[in-house]
Amino acid sequence: MRPLIECVPNFSEGRNPAVIRQISDAISAVEGVRLLDVDPGASTNRTVMTFVGPPEAVVEAAFQAIRTAAEVIDMRQHKGTHPRMGATDVCPLIPISGITDEEAVEWAHQLARRVGEELEIPVYLYEKAAQQPGRKNLATTRAGEYEGFEQKILLPEWKPDYGPARFHAKAGQTVIGVRDFLVAYNINLNTKSVKRANSVAFDIRENGRIQTEDGSPNGKPVKDAQGQPVRIPGACKSVKAIGWYVEEYGIAQVSANLTNIQITPVHVAFEEARKSADRRGLRVTGSELVGLIPKQALLDAGAYYLEKQDLSKGVSEAELIHIAVKSLGLDELAPFDPRKKVIEYQLAESARLVKLDLQQFADLTASEAPAPGGGSVSALVGALGAALGTMVANLSCVKKGWEDRVGEFSLHAETGQKLKDRLLRLVDEDTQAFEQVMEAFRLPKTTEAEKTVRKQQIQAATLLAARVPLEVAETALQTYDLLLAMARDGNPNSITDAGVGALCVHAAVQGAVLNVRINLGSLEDPVAKEAMGQRCQELVSSSRQLLDEVMAVVEGGM
């Protein structure tokens, strides 16, 4: 797995498109980096950019962005509602894949050192890159903001980690670090009152609020034995939040950072804010995502709201995301396009075959092109078999008189959706594997060294070309459990759909196995060849047996 780092720098400019473009262009100009999102805010006067790539390229792009921001932003003129301390206020690196936190920290140090030395901008390290415990929390380092740093930076305890220990009047100071994936999430309220928005923020954030003797916000703080204020924790762990007013929308928001969405998912934070608002006579009207979000966060939210409605959660990925967007009101302030806001959709290579319509796919298959071929078609047929089983499960969820069985059939439908989606992905993977074999055969073979490399690449690509259809057969075989359950216990009006699904699955298994065997003929690894050949025999035998079992139930129930 190649190492990938995400970088999400926050720049103190959200109103001037020309300035924002200069910074984003500096990022895009670095080879190997993909700029995924540019999210400006006028009231905060701040822009969040998201880009991803291999560590060296990301660090270079981050440096170029910080340098450009220092040139085009003058902090002496900056005003905005968001706390800030520099032109590039904060620049976190986030390990995505193939890289450890420790390795990412080394890259953060490299970036910070270069910014400090070449640009002479004071740099502080935070989160996992922090060299001092008191600097781990961004809010602690940023306290006093840009205006306060003229004096703060002179204090011995606030000497920068890199760069000169003197106030940079134009560019301010920068914080660089390594952190986990963070979701920046704003919750909209039907009020303009920052005070009330803060009350909701204090209710939900982990840090809560200071306890007072009379319970009022301005009362005398209760202190512990060490003389420190006692805090009443909020409802959501791993959540930081404040209230603010957004002039461009004419509303107050709870601005939250969800630092661990495994602990507090987006929909949980939203629901806790809604409960707090209700208690205070307010109403949550929607929410806003700043930057990108992992796909699973929206899938989990969609499933949560479908379950609350006592409906099947076994719907398509697109439908789950649609339910999440509508339930969270993510499209209240602006259109919400999952293709632009979900990180996996941004990073995914374009799927060429599964995006075609039926006519296009059939025409391409029927053309003189060698791919897509039997492997991709087998995967597609298997996906259709899984889809039919899922359809029966969802029809059973809504059958009159079966209301008490929604949970049972919803689980079946969820399983079917996962199998269907995996088989659809394999439609493209099979063709891509075939193309890798063709590319290997096109490698030069003039010298002995070239011949050796070419042979190795052909064997590696051939092994992959055998493994992909083997996975098709393995995945398709798992679908029989769903189809047999639907034939036996599902909506009897759809029993023949379960039968057709089983026929599709058997075709998928047999077709995929044929593609495994044709590739095994060119494979020189005797161990892999024997093991995969044996597994093919087992898969076909199991599929025939399971098909007969499903069809016996179907024919007996007609």
Disulfide bonds with the S-S distance in Angstrom:
none
